Amino acid sequence: MDIKVPRGTQDILPTETGKWQAVEELIREQCRMYQYKEIRTPVFEHTELFTRSVGDTTDIVQKEMYTFQDRGNRSLTLRPEGTASAVRAFVEHKMFGYPDQPVKLYYMGPMFRYERQQAGRYRQFVQFGIEAIGSADPAIDAEVISLAMSVYQNAGLKKLKLVINSLGDKESRVSHKTALVSHFEPHIEEFCSDCQNRLQKNPLRILDCKVDRNHPLMETAPSLADFLNEESAAYFEKVKEYLTILNIPFEVDPNLVRGLDYYNHTAFEIMSAAEGFGAITTLAGGGRYNGLVEELGGPDAPGIGFAMSIERLLLAIEAENNVWSDKSTLDVYVIGLGEAAKKKAVELTYQLRQEKITAEMDYLDRKMKTQMKSADRLKAKFVLVIGDDELEKESAMLKELATGTQNLVPFSSLIDQIKTSSTQLEAEENE
């Protein structure tokens, strides 16, 4: 039986995981700098969580969720996004009672959506996101956006575009919704079935339709900016002011909407402007979701966050021709020639690892020349050779691969010598 990876998923092989680990390490460091703490939630939740928070008229709920019945006849769904789970945990564990507010969280893990596979888009994908819950200060909107930008900038990306918009508060959106319904209703039969279903429930999402994006009515649709009340307009002005203070360039796009129902006020997307990146240029998206905590049974705790795909971040790095240095992670390759020497090699390899010196040895009884080639491929700093002569002298031949210099070192001082030589080598590389 020819069993392969399911469509829309991928195997990330050891030749690629180094890039993933480097990106993940960068992300965790940025979160540490901004004081966001990691939260880990289940990969599946009760289906109602997503229908209530994401919205039952969204494509995610209607078309993309992996939903199943468990043995107890409960409806469960593999998480399609991270905000709903984070907010559910915030409410369930009464994090609104923490002395330090707002609560600043980040997550990183697999999400699941049934959609057509495209470059950088999978049915199982890895998403990094943050949530800042408990503050209605526009300054934290700017902080959230700046964290997202800092991840991309520290990954070496330069061709970035930040687009922002205000979705207004509930009052502004009600007025805009009424205007949208009046605008689209006379010709709604010309639109796709999804848009027809959205007309009364969530007409704002018609503006986000990929099928009817070129319909003439899209160009003349009422702009939400014209319906912002005084409070919403003032809030948006402050967000823009803070972004300017942070020297973060942005563009205001009055047609920018987010695909999930819980968004209000600030909405933003970060796009790649790199040539050849592809038709789908969005790298990250997010915004404010005041009211979502209350919707899920918590108190009035406004929030804001974003999410980004790790797959698309890696694609953007590649599109800008950035090469992430593959630093050697192997300190010593140990070669034992003969049965007695092999036993000593096993012992030394273990001792080196116990001293936090990365070490590897041969387990195929290959010839020394072949083992030396392995040491080169693995980019080992040193090779340790033990044969019968070395055993007799209770020593090992320590060879530095970069220079070819080698010395006979007693077993008793071998670890200290390797540590000293490694320190000197690192100092020379950093000069």
Secondary structure, DSSP 8 states (H G I E B T S, - for coil): ------TT-----HHHHHHHHHHHHHHHHHHHHHT-EE----SEEEHHHHHHHT-TTSHIIIII--EEE-TTS-EEEE-S-SHHHHHHHHHHTTGGG-SSSSEEEEEEEEEE-----BTTB-SEEEEEEEEEES---HHHHHHHHHHHHHHHHHTT---EEEEEEE---HHHHHHHHHHHHHHHGGGGGGS-HHHHHHHHH-GGGGGG-SSSTT-HHHHTS--GGGG--HHHHHHHHHHHHHHHHTT---EE-TT---SSTT-EEEEEEEEE--TTS-S--EEEEEEE-TTHHHHTT--S--EEEEEEEHHHHHHHHHHTT----------EEEEE-SHHHHHHHHHHHHHHHHTT--EEE-SS---HHHHHHHHHHTT-SEEEEE-HHHHHTTEEEEEETTT--EEEEEGGGHHHHHHHHHHHHHHHHH-
